[in-house]
Amino acid sequence: MYINCKGQLIDLTTPKVMGILNITPDSFYDGGKRKTKMEFLLHAEKMLEEGADFIDVGAYSSRPGATDITEEEELKRILPVIESLVENFPDIILSVDTFRSNVAKNCVEAGAAMVNDISAGSLDPKMMKTVADVQVPYIMMHMRGNPQTMKDLNEYNDLAEDILYYFSEKTAEAKDHGINDLIIDPGFGFSKNISQNFELLSKLELLKNLELPILSALSRKSLIYKTFQTTPEEALNGTTVLNTISLMKGANIIRVHDVKEAVECVKLTERMKN
């Protein structure tokens, strides 16, 4: 199972780690921790040294109820960071976390090698055509509504079946547009309550029926810290546990804030499998 990142074939048979680089002031865990270009560079360097295969850069907070920002503001935040990362780390494989086609296009032109879209094209009808035009891998996440409304859109007939149907439709649409490399993200924390998140994780292997790589993004999310009545800052151990479960159930990429611990999860689960 391979994806083509600007001519580099990445084998996802062995799971990969995607480090999160938020350049937002209001992300639920690390929003506002880093403000300057140098701070972003240093954090990216740390994640690469710890073994990150990809770095996912986002300038629009998608936490529940997050403040909406304009496309101009998103570009103003993200483009200088993308350009600086590519300049300082020529071999870096960057993913751009956006649901806006123009932001995706500009970031790929600046050096990003993948598009990570929380809406799978639902929030911008031009997104899939844009991804097809630039020919980079496309991560499609399951979500209803938008970050401002999604928390109230969590009624399902059958959660797993509804998500499988959603991805079968999105996959067909993406392929019709000519997108070659697709990755699916079940969207933990998006349009799902805590019980539904755990139900989805318990059935994650069902998504393997789609025969596409699976990205699991559970890092420090509320299903962990609300279970323990703590905070995102205290959710690393729980993240490690759920990342391990994801890997055992077939996840090909885990998207994380804490790269070192995630790399250890991959090494240990692969050692056990082999």
C-alpha positions in Angstrom: 0.0 0.0 0.0 1.8 3.1 -1.3 1.1 6.8 -1.7 3.1 9.1 -4.0 4.3 12.3 -2.4 5.8 14.4 -5.1 7.6 11.5 -6.7 8.5 9.7 -3.5 6.7 6.5 -2.9 5.7 6.0 0.7 5.0 2.4 1.8 2.2 2.4 4.4 2.4 -1.3 5.0 4.5 -0.2 8.1 2.4 2.5 9.9 3.7 6.0 9.7 3.6 8.9 12.2 2.2 12.3 11.3 3.3 15.1 13.6 0.9 18.0 14.2 2.1 21.6 13.7 -0.7 24.0 14.7 -0.1 27.6 13.8 -3.4 28.6 15.3 -3.9 30.7 18.5 -7.0 28.7 19.5 -6.4 24.9 18.9 -7.6 22.8 21.8 -4.2 21.6 23.1 -1.3 23.7 21.7 -3.0 26.8 20.3 -0.9 29.8 20.9 2.1 27.9 22.4 4.2 29.0 19.4 4.0 32.3 17.7 7.2 33.0 15.7 8.5 31.3 12.6 11.6 30.2 14.5 9.4 28.5 17.2 7.5 26.6 14.4 10.8 25.6 12.8 12.3 24.3 16.1 9.2 22.3 16.9 9.1 20.8 13.4 12.8 19.9 13.7 12.1 18.2 17.0 9.3 16.1 15.5 11.5 15.1 12.6 14.4 14.1 14.9 11.9 12.0 16.9 10.9 10.1 13.8 7.9 11.9 12.2 7.3 10.7 8.7 5.0 13.6 7.9 4.3 17.0 9.3 0.7 18.3 9.2 0.5 22.1 9.2 -2.8 23.8 10.0 -3.8 27.4 10.3 -7.5 27.0 10.9 -8.6 25.5 14.2 -11.2 22.8 13.7 -12.0 22.2 17.4 -15.7 22.3 18.2 -17.0 25.8 18.2 -13.8 27.3 16.9 -13.8 30.8 15.6 -14.2 31.1 11.8 -11.4 33.0 10.0 -11.2 34.3 6.5 -9.3 32.6 3.7 -6.9 35.6 3.6 -6.1 35.2 7.2 -5.5 31.4 6.8 -3.1 32.0 3.9 -1.3 34.8 5.8 -0.7 32.4 8.7 0.2 29.2 6.8 2.2 30.2 3.7 5.3 31.7 5.3 5.6 28.6 7.6 5.2 26.2 4.7 7.9 28.1 2.7 10.2 28.3 5.7 9.9 24.5 6.5 10.6 23.6 2.9 13.6 25.9 2.8 15.1 24.6 6.0 14.2 20.9 5.6 14.3 20.1 1.9 13.3 16.4 2.5 10.3 17.2 4.7 7.0 15.7 3.6 4.3 18.3 4.5 0.6 17.9 4.7 -1.6 21.0 4.7 -4.6 20.8 7.0 -7.3 22.9 5.2 -10.8 22.5 3.8 -10.3 25.4 1.3 -9.2 24.6 -2.2 -7.3 27.9 -2.8 -5.3 27.4 0.5 -4.5 23.8 -0.6 -3.4 24.9 -4.0 -1.1 27.7 -2.7 0.4 25.4 -0.1 1.2 22.6 -2.6 2.8 25.2 -4.9 4.9 26.3 -1.9 6.0 22.7 -1.3 3.4 20.8 0.6 3.0 17.2 -0.6 -0.4 16.2 0.8 -3.8 17.7 1.5 -5.7 16.9 4.7 -9.4 18.0 4.4 -11.7 17.6 7.5 -14.7 17.9 5.2 -13.7 15.6 2.4 -14.8 18.3 -0.1 -18.1 19.1 1.5 -17.1 22.6 2.6 -15.5 23.6 -0.8 -16.9 22.1 -4.0 -13.7 23.0 -5.8 -11.5 21.0 -3.4 -11.5 17.6 -5.2 -10.8 19.1 -8.6 -8.0 21.2 -7.1 -6.4 18.1 -5.5 -6.7 16.2 -8.8 -5.0 19.1 -10.6 -2.0 19.2 -8.2 -1.9 15.4 -7.9 -1.1 14.9 -4.3 -2.5 12.4 -1.8 -5.8 13.5 -0.3 -6.9 12.7 3.2 -10.7 12.7 3.5 -12.2 12.9 7.0 -15.7 12.1 8.1 -17.6 15.1 9.5 -21.0 16.6 9.4 -21.6 20.3 9.2 -18.6 22.5 10.0 -16.5 23.1 13.1 -19.1 25.6 14.4 -22.1 23.2 14.1 -20.7 19.6 14.1 -21.1 18.9 17.8 -24.9 18.9 17.4 -24.9 16.6 14.3 -24.3 13.3 15.9 -27.4 11.2 15.3 -26.8 8.0 13.3 -28.9 5.0 12.2 -25.8 2.8 12.5 -22.5 4.7 13.1 -20.2 2.3 11.4 -22.5 1.6 8.4 -23.2 5.3 8.0 -19.5 6.1 7.9 -18.7 3.3 5.5 -21.5 4.6 3.2 -20.1 8.2 3.5 -16.6 7.1 2.5 -17.9 4.9 -0.4 -19.6 8.0 -1.8 -16.6 10.3 -1.2 -14.2 7.7 -2.7 -16.2 7.4 -5.8 -16.4 11.2 -6.1 -12.7 11.6 -5.6 -11.8 9.0 -8.2 -14.2 10.5 -10.7 -12.2 13.7 -10.3 -9.0 11.8 -11.0 -7.4 11.7 -7.5 -5.1 8.7 -7.4 -4.0 8.5 -3.7 -6.7 8.5 -1.1 -6.5 8.2 2.7 -9.6 8.0 5.0 -9.9 9.5 8.5 -12.9 8.4 10.5 -13.0 11.8 12.3 -12.7 11.0 16.0 -14.2 13.9 17.9 -16.0 15.3 14.8 -19.8 15.0 14.8 -19.5 12.2 17.4 -20.0 12.1 21.2 -17.7 10.3 23.5 -19.6 7.0 23.4 -19.7 7.1 19.6 -15.9 7.8 19.5 -15.3 4.6 21.5 -17.7 2.6 19.4 -16.0 3.8 16.3 -12.6 2.9 17.6 -13.9 -0.6 18.6 -15.0 -1.1 15.0 -12.1 0.6 13.2 -11.1 -2.6 11.4 -14.4 -2.4 9.4 -12.9 0.5 7.4 -10.4 -1.9 6.0 -13.2 -3.1 3.7 -12.7 0.1 1.7 -9.1 -1.1 0.9 -7.7 2.4 1.5 -5.1 3.6 4.1 -6.6 4.7 7.4 -5.5 7.7 9.4 -6.3 7.7 13.1 -6.2 11.1 14.9 -6.9 10.6 18.6 -4.1 12.7 20.1 -5.1 14.3 23.4 -8.8 14.5 22.4 -11.8 14.9 24.7 -12.8 11.2 24.7 -9.6 10.7 26.6 -9.4 13.5 29.1 -13.2 13.7 29.7 -13.1 10.0 30.5 -10.7 10.8 33.3 -12.1 14.3 34.1 -8.7 15.9 33.5 -7.3 18.1 30.7 -5.6 17.7 27.3 -2.3 18.3 29.0 -2.8 15.2 31.0 -3.9 13.0 28.1 -0.6 11.6 26.8 -0.8 8.2 28.4 -4.4 7.8 27.2 -3.4 8.9 23.7 -0.7 6.2 23.7 -3.2 3.5 24.7 -5.7 4.5 22.0 -3.0 4.9 19.4 -1.9 1.3 20.1 -5.5 0.1 19.7 -5.7 2.0 16.4 -2.6 0.4 15.1 -3.7 -3.1 16.2 -7.0 -2.5 14.3 -5.3 -1.5 11.1 -4.5 2.2 11.1 -1.7 3.1 8.6 -1.0 6.6 9.9 -1.4 8.0 13.4 -1.6 11.8 13.7 -0.2 13.1 16.9 1.2 15.9 19.0 3.8 13.7 20.7 5.9 12.0 18.1 8.4 10.1 20.2 5.7 8.2 22.0 3.9 7.5 18.8 7.0 6.1 17.1 7.4 3.8 20.1 3.8 2.6 19.7 4.5 1.8 16.0 7.7 -0.1 16.8 6.2 -2.2 19.6 3.0 -3.1 17.7 5.0 -4.0 14.6 7.4 -6.1 16.7 4.4 -8.0 18.1 2.7 -8.5 14.7 6.0 -9.8 13.2 
